[in-house]
């Protein structure tokens, strides 16, 4: 396969996975992050931003450590599942996530974002 085609396939799949993660994640949370962010809610931005960055780390690691695009897609999809499960476990353990995010508690939003980044980093390292 020509290198440019390989690049395009990997880039397309990575973008598709990131969009899928964004759509699934924002639908599974009990609040509307996009609306809250449009209203200036920094807590929602920190939480969603951390989740996107954490998942992006797993995409990057999958790109670096897999031989072909099928294997990349499978590892990255599995990492997406782990990232979403981590969100559910975190919000169950910390309770009242919806109230904290909707009220704009930036400390709580930052904590959720940092946890997502941490899970993403560990997840990315496990792929290597």
Kinemage of the C-alpha trace (Angstrom):
@kinemage 1
@onewidth
@group {chain A} dominant
@subgroup {mainchain}
@vectorlist {calphas} color= white
{ca unk a 1} P 0.000 0.000 0.000
{ca unk a 2} L 1.393 3.450 -0.846
{ca unk a 3} L 2.446 5.414 2.283
{ca unk a 4} L 0.061 8.290 1.505
{ca unk a 5} L -2.907 5.920 1.339
{ca unk a 6} L -1.844 4.292 4.597
{ca unk a 7} L -1.650 7.770 6.169
{ca unk a 8} L -5.091 8.766 4.885
{ca unk a 9} L -6.712 5.545 6.135
{ca unk a 10} L -5.162 5.904 9.598
{ca unk a 11} L -6.044 9.602 9.799
{ca unk a 12} L -9.632 8.933 8.733
{ca unk a 13} L -10.054 6.099 11.233
{ca unk a 14} L -8.508 8.154 14.051
{ca unk a 15} L -10.836 11.076 13.307
{ca unk a 16} L -13.818 8.730 13.067
{ca unk a 17} L -12.973 7.155 16.426
{ca unk a 18} L -12.576 10.560 18.063
{ca unk a 19} L -15.957 11.710 16.707
{ca unk a 20} L -17.536 8.423 17.830
{ca unk a 21} L -16.066 8.853 21.305
{ca unk a 22} L -17.309 12.452 21.495
{ca unk a 23} L -20.830 11.462 20.436
{ca unk a 24} L -21.055 8.440 22.737
{ca unk a 25} L -19.493 10.221 25.717
{ca unk a 26} L -21.707 13.308 25.424
{ca unk a 27} L -24.811 11.156 25.068
{ca unk a 28} L -23.978 8.998 28.084
{ca unk a 29} L -23.339 11.847 30.504
{ca unk a 30} L -26.440 13.054 32.358
{ca unk a 31} L -25.849 16.682 31.308
{ca unk a 32} L -25.371 18.438 27.983
{ca unk a 33} L -21.672 19.366 27.895
{ca unk a 34} L -21.876 21.247 24.608
{ca unk a 35} L -24.731 23.441 25.825
{ca unk a 36} L -23.016 24.029 29.165
{ca unk a 37} L -19.756 24.952 27.420
{ca unk a 38} L -21.618 27.361 25.124
{ca unk a 39} L -23.004 28.984 28.267
{ca unk a 40} L -19.480 29.448 29.622
{ca unk a 41} L -19.385 26.502 32.031
{ca unk a 42} L -15.682 25.865 32.638
{ca unk a 43} L -16.313 22.696 34.643
{ca unk a 44} L -17.974 21.032 31.652
{ca unk a 45} L -15.122 22.180 29.385
{ca unk a 46} L -12.478 20.773 31.744
{ca unk a 47} L -14.268 17.467 32.117
{ca unk a 48} L -14.983 16.975 28.406
{ca unk a 49} L -11.564 18.287 27.380
{ca unk a 50} L -9.825 15.834 29.696
{ca unk a 51} L -11.900 12.964 28.332
{ca unk a 52} L -11.062 13.892 24.729
{ca unk a 53} L -7.355 14.283 25.477
{ca unk a 54} L -7.262 11.040 27.457
{ca unk a 55} L -8.863 9.132 24.605
{ca unk a 56} L -6.615 10.860 22.060
{ca unk a 57} L -3.587 9.482 23.906
{ca unk a 58} L -4.913 5.963 23.362
{ca unk a 59} L -5.453 6.706 19.673
{ca unk a 60} L -1.876 7.981 19.377
{ca unk a 61} L -0.484 4.924 21.153
{ca unk a 62} L -2.562 2.620 18.967
{ca unk a 63} L -1.201 4.347 15.869
{ca unk a 64} L 2.366 3.934 17.093
{ca unk a 65} L 2.148 0.335 18.212
{ca unk a 66} L -0.002 -1.482 15.675
{ca unk a 67} L 0.985 -2.990 12.357
{ca unk a 68} L -2.060 -2.206 10.231
{ca unk a 69} L -5.234 -0.160 10.280
{ca unk a 70} L -7.490 -3.074 11.258
{ca unk a 71} L -5.404 -3.784 14.346
{ca unk a 72} L -5.259 -0.050 15.101
{ca unk a 73} L -9.024 0.259 14.903
{ca unk a 74} L -9.608 -2.703 17.225
{ca unk a 75} L -7.134 -1.486 19.879
{ca unk a 76} L -8.459 2.070 19.740
{ca unk a 77} L -12.076 0.886 19.916
{ca unk a 78} L -11.239 -1.253 22.950
{ca unk a 79} L -9.546 1.745 24.536
{ca unk a 80} L -12.721 3.761 23.943
{ca unk a 81} L -14.720 1.208 25.896
{ca unk a 82} L -12.215 1.368 28.763
{ca unk a 83} L -12.343 5.186 28.806
{ca unk a 84} L -16.153 5.191 28.966
{ca unk a 85} L -16.187 2.542 31.696
{ca unk a 86} L -13.695 4.628 33.662
{ca unk a 87} L -16.066 7.608 33.437
{ca unk a 88} L -18.932 5.525 34.831
{ca unk a 89} L -16.832 4.132 37.673
{ca unk a 90} L -15.513 7.597 38.548
{ca unk a 91} L -18.899 9.295 38.579
{ca unk a 92} L -20.408 6.467 40.626
{ca unk a 93} L -17.605 6.729 43.169
{ca unk a 94} L -17.647 10.543 43.400
{ca unk a 95} L -21.449 10.933 43.290
{ca unk a 96} L -23.316 14.101 42.353
{ca unk a 97} L -21.190 14.700 39.222
{ca unk a 98} L -24.184 16.175 37.423
{ca unk a 99} L -24.803 18.751 40.159
{ca unk a 100} L -21.143 19.761 40.330
{ca unk a 101} L -20.702 20.100 36.572
{ca unk a 102} L -23.998 21.898 35.970
{ca unk a 103} L -23.270 24.352 38.778
{ca unk a 104} L -19.882 25.137 37.221
{ca unk a 105} L -17.676 23.655 39.944
{ca unk a 106} L -14.362 23.980 38.098
{ca unk a 107} L -12.492 22.007 40.750
{ca unk a 108} L -14.760 19.024 40.148
{ca unk a 109} L -14.580 19.445 36.371
{ca unk a 110} L -10.800 19.591 36.605
{ca unk a 111} L -10.764 16.452 38.737
{ca unk a 112} L -12.905 14.552 36.217
{ca unk a 113} L -10.676 15.793 33.404
{ca unk a 114} L -7.515 14.780 35.260
{ca unk a 115} L -8.907 11.326 35.985
{ca unk a 116} L -9.752 10.902 32.295
{ca unk a 117} L -6.229 11.985 31.344
{ca unk a 118} L -4.744 9.550 33.859
{ca unk a 119} L -6.848 6.649 32.607
{ca unk a 120} L -5.961 7.609 29.033
{ca unk a 121} L -2.236 7.641 29.811
{ca unk a 122} L -2.387 4.236 31.506
{ca unk a 123} L -4.578 2.873 28.735
{ca unk a 124} L -2.174 4.198 26.084
{ca unk a 125} L 0.813 2.637 27.837
{ca unk a 126} L -0.934 -0.724 28.011
{ca unk a 127} L -1.288 -0.742 24.226
{ca unk a 128} L 2.464 -0.502 23.707
